[in-house]
Amino acid sequence: MTEPRLDRTALLTGWSRTAPTAARVVEVHDAADVDANLAGAGRRGLIVRGLGRSYGDAAQNAGGVVLDATTLAGFHEIDVERGVIRVDGGVSLEAIMRTMVPLGWFVHVTPGTRQVTVGGAIAADVHGKSHHVDGSFANHVESFVLHTPKGTQTVTADSDPELFWGTAGALGLTGVIAEATIRLLPIETSMIRAENLRCPDLDSVMALMAEGDDDHRFSAAWIDCLATGASLGRSVLSRGDHATRADLPKKLRRDPLRFAPKALVPAPPWAPNGLLNRLSVAAFNEFWYRVTPSLHGHVESISSFFHPLDGVKDWNRLYGSYGFLQYQYVVPDDAHDAVRRSIEMLSEARAASFLAVLKRFGPGNPGPLSFPQPGWTLALDIPATVPGLAELLDRLDQLVADVGGRVYLAKDSRLRPELVPVMYPELDRFAELRARVDPTRVLQSDLQRRLCLP
Amino acid sequence: MKDALGSVQSVLVLGGGSDIAAATVRELVRRRARTVVLAARDPQSLQVTADELRAAGATTVETLAFDARDTASHDAFVADVFDRAGDVDLALFAFGVLGDQEEAEHDGRAAVDIAEVNYVGSVSMAVPIAQRMRTQGHGTIVAMSSVAGERARRSNFVYGSSKAGMDAFFQGLGDSLVGTGVRVMIVRPGFVHTKMTHGMDAAPLSTTPEAVADAIVRGLARNRETVWVPSQLRYVMSVLRHVPRPVFRKLPI
């Protein structure tokens, strides 16, 4: 057995840049590295980390080992006929798009950034604007190779459903995904036929989504959380579908599968604290709502439609040194009132949210820790310095739990641990799975300790 | 673990019987803290606070005997607490004695006692605690210093010098811990109305244990290195620090 290499001690945070902790970060280059590290992890255990886009502490392990999987990033098989690829767990969605879009294939599910690894996408069971049609990321995974402390196995939804679905959303706590085989979606062009609809209030946007989502593959609304009174919940609903060749203007038809996202513009290495405050965000929201034309049938590139923030490298630094919090909940379809109440609470607290996105989820999958379930999901980011934020979010948690909803653990950084079994009622199934694949609890993370996950 | 807003889940309080410690740990339990270890010379005196914390939602509250003067026992004490509690997210250094300035000026033993508890005791506990926190990769040490340590005054320089030494030690410790996930926050309250100061004349800008607790919690959320309570004292002291000594010693403070 090779000795695990102790590459460096580093202070790690999630994308929100809050709650740093120190860990030994070890680069892995092959499957043997993964096994050696699992075997030699020590008392504080091990967690795997990809591109660090989890907002909270899911990919941190204070005092333990953090495996850096981004060096495990090879393509093994590309089946251009069936649209199936077998890649290493550290391959990013960006790399997949750059390779596969020109060949006429796109991922079924992309979150708001391409800068996530395949392993991370499964571990968080990420979702995107197409959830009501496509479900979440794990729904399109044929198999993955999982290294657990009890051994390595190739897992499919048929061969070992408990382990397959238990890994979706488990944030690395069932093992290290060294390789995955995923199914892609055929596309005729690399463009999205999109439309933006201005909605004056919450009821109108929710009604529009409930009626019209089925006609579109992509649908999500940006909500102005600072609007009050009759304008509460005013929003811009953005919908779209993959464009066909015929949808493209002539100029673009010559190279319909071109995928060339613009080079990154870096955010300044420092930003003044308080740059994103209530006034600047209110001004932005007003501007965004007013200038967004009610466009019908224009075409947009994949990066502009799905990943607008990917154009700014390290945009998380714009929040200054205190960082920010991302918060996302889902409540059942009939819990309209909870959505309204939550937006009222945010609006009353004058908690400036630069990005608040409302979306309707379709059916969830059997993963006990997978976040999506049918209903309304609202995602927000809020500067960590908003006064009374801890109490506000605690009240939101309670509101969400009371109507049978849940918050997204991959984004969480402050949930009360008592609420985890309430929000994820199948936690016992997850505990059984952990006992099976990791009886001595080699797999540990800050999030797992903080939320007292089994 | 700590969370993104500075709340912690397990707390060790040294000097758990002090009013400031009790107010602070109440505030921490009101947020997220569930495991609390209260330590003081007389653990019996901690029962009321312990019961209160249990009622407020803490699931594990232990009371332990701890003597700041008995430095030989400190390493074992720290090992025992960390082994029992698992991770300690926050250690609050709230023990200390005010002593009697009059007596300390004339009786070496009395002066040494103040120095031993406030300075030597802090150093002796902080080193093994910092070591354990380094190993766990995270942790926060909150050190109750005092404005008296900012510049020792004629009227209580024995106490003041012990706090000055302690304060300087924790500043250096904090610097040495950068990059380890462990941090040190120094709290410098002015005159606080507590058991310790009962019967004394309150100085200007006096404050309460609850206000100190509140400032500590806010300081944790904002990753502060130094917290003054009330915050104006920072500016008052930055002036007083530069007052020439012949003038300073005559000031009625």
Interface residues (C-beta under 8 A of the other chain):
Chain A: T9 L11 S16 T18 A19 P20 T21 A22 A23 R44 G56 D57 N61 A62 G63 G64 S321 Y322 G323 L325 A384 T385 L389 A390 S413 R414 R416 P417 D446 R449 R450
Chain B: M1 K2 D3 A4 L5 S7 Q9 R31 R32 D87 R134 T135 Q136 G137 H138 G179 T180 G181 V182 A221 R222 N223
